[in-house]
Structure formats: C-alpha cells, structure tokens
Amino acid sequence: MEHIEEKKQERALLVGLNITSTAKRTDDIDINESMEELKELAKAAGAEVVGSLIQNRQSRDSAFYVGKGKVEEIKAYCESLDATMVIFNDELSGAHIRNIEEIVGIKIIDRTTLILDIFAQRALSKEGKLQVELAQLNYRLPRLYGMGGQMSRTGAGIGTRGPGEQKLEIDKRNILNKAADIRRELREVKKIRETQRVQRIKSNIPIVALVGYTNAGKSTLLNELIKTHKDYEAEKEVFAKDMLFATLDVTLRKAVLPSKKEFLAVDTVGFVSKLPHDLVEAFKATLEEVQYADLILHVVDATNSNYEIQMKTTEKVLKELGADNKNTILVYNKIDRLDLDIYPKNRDDVVYISAKKGVNMDKLLELIENALSEATYQVKLLLPYERGDIFSKLKNKYNVENFEYVENGITVDVNLLEEDYNIYKEYILEK
C-alpha cells in the first residue's frame, strides 16, 4: 500500500511595520490590533503562527520595506522558530518580496496575498471563484517581474493555491487574456443575476442587506431573521462561525416582519481593514445587491475595542459602492459578551442586540418594519397617455395590478420606493 505523506501545517512568522511619522493616518487600526487581526487571518488560512515582530520606522524602506537590518533579524528569528513562511501586515511590491526572500530564504507573502488565499479557499459559487481568480490575476500582474521564485510555485501552500494559480513562465499577455475571459464569464453571470433581481423587484418584496466588518455576526443574525418565516428549515441557515470570512457568497433568505409582511434578508461578505483594492473591485458585482436594497443593517461587533474604526472601514466600502446614502439601521451585536449590561438606549436607527442569544431581536424587527414603511409610498398616479413610457417602467419594476384607462390618462395604484416617489410625484392624484 502506497504511503501518503501528510501535509505539514505551515509555520508563520508575522511582521508588521509601525509608521511613527506624522504622516501616519489617524483612521488606521492600532498596530497591535492590526497584528492580532493578521494572526486571525493567518489561522483562517490554515497556518500556525509561531511568532510576531513589529518594526518602528518613520517611513517604508524602498528596497526591504522594514530595512535590511530588520530583514537579517527576521532571517535569524525564522531559523530559531523553524518558520516556513513570513507574512507581512501590508501589501508589498514584487521587488520587496524578491529582496526579502533572497535574504530570508523562505516564502514571503503579504496581507493581500493572505486575504486572497482565504477567499480562494472559501468561495463556493462559480461567480465567487471567478471573482477571486480575477483579483489574484490583477494582483499578480504588476509583480510578474519582481517576485522571482515566488511566482514559480503552484500548490505550495498559503498564497499559492486557488483558481488563480499561475506559474512564473506565464507572461503578461496570457494573464491579460485570462482576465478578459473571466470578465466575459462574469458579465454572463451578471445578466442572470440582473434578471433575477428584476423579478425580485417586481414581486415588491423589500430587500434588507446586512453589511459590516468580518466576524461581526452577520450570518448569525441572518439565521435568526429567517426563523421568523413559516417555511423556515434548518437547512436554509448559512454557515456561521467565530472566524474571519466564514462566509463569502451573497445569500438571500426570506424573513417575516411582525405585521406578517415578507422581506428578503441579504448576507454579504464581511469587510476588513486594508481590504485589497482588487478584491473590492472584483466583488463589486456581487455587492451590487447592497445598492438595490431598501434598507441596510450595518452590523457592528460591540465587543471589539476598534469598533469605531471598523465602522469607518465598512462605511468607506459602502461609499465606493455608491450605497452610503441608503436608509441604514446601526446594529450593535454581541451585547451578551459585554462586561456590563449597561449600554445606550435603542433609537429609531440604532439597536443593541445579541443575535446568538436572541436579545432585542423583537426590537430590531420593529425598527426594520418602521424603516421599510417609511421607505415606500402607496399612491395613485394619473399618467397622461403620452407618458406611456412611465407606465411601462412602473409595470416592469413593480407589481402593478390596479390600473385604469380614463379620459385623460391612466390611473395607477402603486407602492413607490422613495427615489421613484420623488421622480413621479407630479403625477400623484392621492396618497
């Protein structure tokens, strides 16, 4: 019988750079917190963290990022710890990786590569896998001529796996061609999703999107929300675990408000500080669901000491998506884990809950119902016959059943979203 050697877990040394100059950004997470997050990311990728180093400098070193002397120190540290790889807390250039690797002698990856690797492991849908591959290609393209041996590895563990694996021999043209093929495939997937979205909009079921920092408890909250529906089945619950990026693919599930009205709850990929730009770009297509949501639940981990910076990170991504002006409820989660059960009172747009323990879920559902009722307007429109284009648009977008042809136009009973209410309010006969 052939003996199959069990693959050893990679042993990772973490390295961070703390910029001490006044040019340091005020919205950055504290270096110690950021390194702790990097540790959790490394664990999520399957590595064993054997050590951590932080270098204080006024600026980045152009050749070795943390300075040549520090790199020599890293080499000695790796040898003493029997480390098999070094993970840097920031995005490195191809030249940085090559220079550091030549001295240290083991695999060097950066935070971006690590996050892309986790996404490569966790993406389940065809679209998710294509988006990860595109992000990996976009990341590797400018590093083709700088990363040396790093690019020749395939299947060699963290930072080299996933659908986007490429060998050193692949040239710029091949990568560009592959990226173009993926974009074509994604456009086809997008067409299917847009068709499904139109059907959802026409069904007039409100959409509530859950957004927030990774591991804030969005998936746990989604699972609690869907328990309100009469067709709830345990199999419909999404994977929820206390780890970074436990779920990636956008999930839609039906839930019910206290008034028995249905809504669609949408779970989205969690955000993280220093989220790779290529990954944000690649996943914008999936995150478009947020743009079409009637309401956003911004889920925040109330136990995290950096929750305010995490909120800013989420708000920044929402702004990139053009969804920063959406009607939003701020949901502080995990209050059951706070040392004191004293926290500010709930407001119309803020609620304190524990999704895991079911605390204040009734209050959250009440706020959702109030917000959704405010976001729509039940009106009767009189559309002149020459504005048949408006009638067609409304029929395509809404579930229009009550309409009548009268002497001076078409009367239409419709429940308008706020944006359409503002566009067509000149045709309103009565609310």
N, C-alpha and C positions, 0 to 999 in steps of 0.2 A: 504493500500500500504506500502510495506516494505521500511523503511528509510535506505538509503545507506550513511554511513558517508564518507565525502570527505577526501581523504588522505592529511594530512598536509605536507607542504614543510619542508624539514629538514633544521635546522638552524646550520650552521657550523662555528666553530672557527678554524682558520688556525694557525699552529705552525711551525716555521722554526728554524733551527739550523745554526748559522754562525760560522764556524770554524776559529778561529783567529790565529792559529799557522802557522808556516812557511810551514807546510806540506800541506797546502791548495793548491788545484790545480789551475793553472793560467787560464785554459780553462773553468772554471765554470762561469756560468752567475752570475752577481751580486745578492746578497741575496734578495735585494728589488725587482729586476726584476723577480727573480725566484718566489718570493711570489706573485707577480702580475700575473704571469703565472699560479700559483696554484689556484689563485682566479678565473681565467677564466676557468680552468679545473673544479673547483667545480660548477660553474654556468652551464657549459656544461653538467654536470651530473644531474643538476636539484636542486642543493642546494642553499639556501640563505646564503651568507657569512655575519656573524654578528660581526666578529672581527678578529684580526690578532696579533700574538705575535712572536717576534724574540728573541731567546736566544743566546748570545755570549759566546762561550766556546772554550777552546784550543783543546778539544777533546770530543768525544761522551761519555756519561756516560754508563757504561756497563749494568746497571740494568734499568735505567729510561730514557736513551737516552739524555734528556736535563737536567737531575739532579732531585733528589727527591723534592728539594725545589721549583723548577720551576713547577713541576707537581702539587704540592699543590696550587701554584698560579693559574695554569690553571683550577683547580677544582673550585676555588672561582670565577674566571672570567666566567666560563661556567654557574655557578649558577646565576650570576648577569645579564648575557645576555640571559638566558633561552635557551642556546645552547643544541642541541640534539645529536651532534657528534663533534669530534675533528679530523681534518685532518692534518697529519704531512707531511712536504715537502720532506721527504726522505723515503727510504724503511726501515721498522722496522722489527726486528726479532719477532718471536712468543712470546718470553719471554718479550720483550719490551712492546708489545701490552697488554699482560696479566697484567704486573706490573702496567702500567699506567692506564689501565681500572679499576683495583681494587681500585685505589685511586680516580680517577675522577668520576667513576660510570656511565658513558655513553659510547656510541660506539666510539672506536678509530680505525681509518683506516690510511693507509699511501698513499703516492703519487702513488705507483704501483697499489694498490687496486683501487684507484680512476680512473686511466687510463684504467685499465681492465674493470671497470664498464661502462665507456663511450663506450668502444669498444663493450661490451655486448649489449648495447642499439642500437648501430649504425650499427652493422654487419647485412647485408641483405642476402647475398648469403649463400648457405649451407656451402661452403668452409670457408667463413669468420667466421661463427658461430662456426664451428668445431675448427678453429684456436684459437679463443678466449677461448673456453672451455678448450682446451689443455693448453693454457697459464695459465688459472686460476688454473687448477689442478697442474701444475708444481710449481706454486707459493705457493699453499696451502700445498702441500705435506710435506715440511720440517717444517711447522708450526703447524702440527697436534697436537703436544703435548705441544705447548706453548701458543696457543691463547685462551684457555679456552672457556668461553661463546661465544666468537666471532664466533666460528665455528658452534655453535648450531643454529644460526639464519638463517632462509631462508625467502626470500621475505620481509625482514625488511628494505628495502630502499637501499641507496647507499652503494656499497661494498658487497652486498649480493645477488644481482639479476643476471640474465643472465643464459645462458645454463650450466654454471659450478657450480651452487649452490650445496653445499654439507653440510650434517648435521654432527654434532660432532661425531655421532656413526660410521660414515664410517671409516674404517681402511685403513692402508697403502696399503694392498693388493687390496682392492676394487678400490682405486684410481689408482693404477698401472694398473689394468686390464682395467679400463675405459679409461685410457690414451692410452693403447695399442690398444683398439678398435678404438679410434679416429684416431690414426696414420694409421691404416689399411684403414679406410674410406678415409683419406686424400691421401693415396697412389693411391686409385682408382680414386679419383678426379684428381690427378696429371697426371695419364695416359691419361685421356680425354683431359686435357689441353695440354699435350705434343703432342697429335695427332693434335689438333687444331693449335698448334704452327708450326708443320712441314708443315701443309697446308699453313699457312701464309708465311713461308719462301719460299716455292716452288712457291708461287704466285709472288715472287720477289718484293713485296711492302715494302718499307723501314719502319722501326719502330722507332718512336721518343718518348722517355719516359720522362714524366715530374716528376721531383723529387724536394724535398725541405722541409723546415720546415712547420709544420702545420700552416694554415691560411696565407700562402704566396701568395695565389691567383692562385694555380694550376688549380682548377676546373673552375674558371672564364676564365683563359687562354685557357683551353681545349674547352670551349664553343665558344670562339671567333675563334679558329682554325677551328672548324668543320663547321662554317658558310661559309667557302670557297668552300665547296663541293656542287655539283649540286643536290645531294639527301638530302641536309640539311632539317631537320624538327625540330621544336622547341621541340618536344617530345624527341628528341635524346640528348638534353642537360642534363648534370649531375647536381645534387644538389650543389649549391654554396651559401654559407652563411658566414658572417663575424663571425665565431666561430671556436674554436679548434675542429679538427677531424669532420668536417661537412660531409666528405665522407670517407669511409674506403675501399670499394671493388674496385679492379682494374677495370678500364673501358677502352675499346678500341673503338675509333671512327675514321672514315675516314675523311681526310682533303686533301686539294689540294695546291700544290706549284704554284708560278707564271707561271712556264712552263707547267702547267696543269697536271703534274705528281702527282699521288696519294701517300699519305703516311698514316700510321696508327699512331695516337696520343694516347699515353697510360697515363692515370692519375693514380697515385699511392698514397697510404696512406702517409700522412704527418708525418714528424718526430718531435720529441720534446726532450728537454733536459731531461736527466735521464729516457729515454725511457726504460721500463722494459726489461731486457735481455730475459726473457721467451717470451715476445711478439715479439721481434725481431726474435728470433729463430722460433716461430710459424708462423710468416708471411713471412719468407724467401722463402717459396714455392711460395707464390703469387708474391713476389718481384723479383722472378726469371725472370719475364718479362723484368726487367731492364738489366739483364745480356745478353739478346738476342737482345737488342735494337741496332740500327745502330748509334743512336745519343741520347745524354741526354741533356735535358734542365733543368739546375739547377735554379729553380725559387727562388728568394730572395725578401723578403719584404724590400724595400729600406727605408721605414719609421721607421723601428724598430732600436732602438739605439744599440741593441745587434746583429745586422745582421751578423757581422763577426763571433761571437761565434755560431750563428745558422747555418752558412755555415759550420763551422768545425764539428758540430753535424751531419749534412747531409753527409759530406764527410766521417766521421767515419763509418756511417752505410753503405755507398756505398763500403767502403773498406772491411767491413765484408761480403758483398755480392759478393766480387770479381769483382766489376764493377767500381773501382776507376780509371782505365786507359782508360775508354771509351772516345771517342770523345765527348766533352762537350761544350755547349754554356751557359754562365752565363747570366741569365735574371733578371735584377733588375726591379721589378714590383712596381706599385702604385706610380709612379713618379708624378701623378696628385695631390697627397696629400702632397708633399714636400712644404715647405715654399717658397723656391726659385726654379725657373725652370732652375737653373744652375747646371749641373752635367757633369761628364766627357763624352768625345765623344765616340760614339759607335765604337767598334773594330770588328775584324773578329770573335772573340769568346766572346764578351761582348755586350749586348744591353740593353738600358733603355726604358722601356715601361710602359703603363698603359693598362692592359687587359680590365679593366672596361670601360675606355674611348676610347679604340681603338688607343691610341697614339703609333706610331712606330711599329705597327703590320706588316706593309709592309716591314720594315727593318728586323724584326725578320724572316719573311718568306723567305726573300732573303738570310739571313745567314744560315737558315736551308737548303735551296736548295744548297748553295755553299758547306756546310759541307757534305751533303749526296752525292754530286757528287764527292767529294774528297775521300769518304769512299769506293767507288766501282771502279772497273777497267774492262772495256769492252775489252776482249782479245779473241784471237783464240789459242786454245791449240792443240797440237798433242800428243795424248796419245798412247804409244806402246800397241799392242794387249795384251801383258802380264800384263798390268796395267788396265785391265777391271774393277778392284775394284774401281779405281779412277772415272772412267766413271759412275759407278753405284752410287757412293756417290754424284757426281755432279748432276746426274739426280734426285736423291731423294731430294737434298737440293735446287736446282734451277729449274727454268722453262726452261729447255734445249729443244729447238726445232730445232736449226740448228746444225746438226752433220752429218758427212760423213765418210764412211769406205773407206780408201785409202790403197795404197800398204803397207805402213809401220806403219799403226795405224789408230786411229780415230781422225778426226779433230772436234773440238767442239767450237762453238761460245757461250761465256757465260760472264755475268756481275758479276765478282767475288767481294765478300767482301774482305777487306784488309787482314784479317787473312788468307783466303784461297789463296789470291794472293801470299802471302809470302810462302805458302806451295807448290804451284804448279807452281811457276814462271819458273822453269827449263824446263817446257813443253810448254812455250809460243812461238808461231810462230810469232804473230804480235799483237800489241795493236789496 
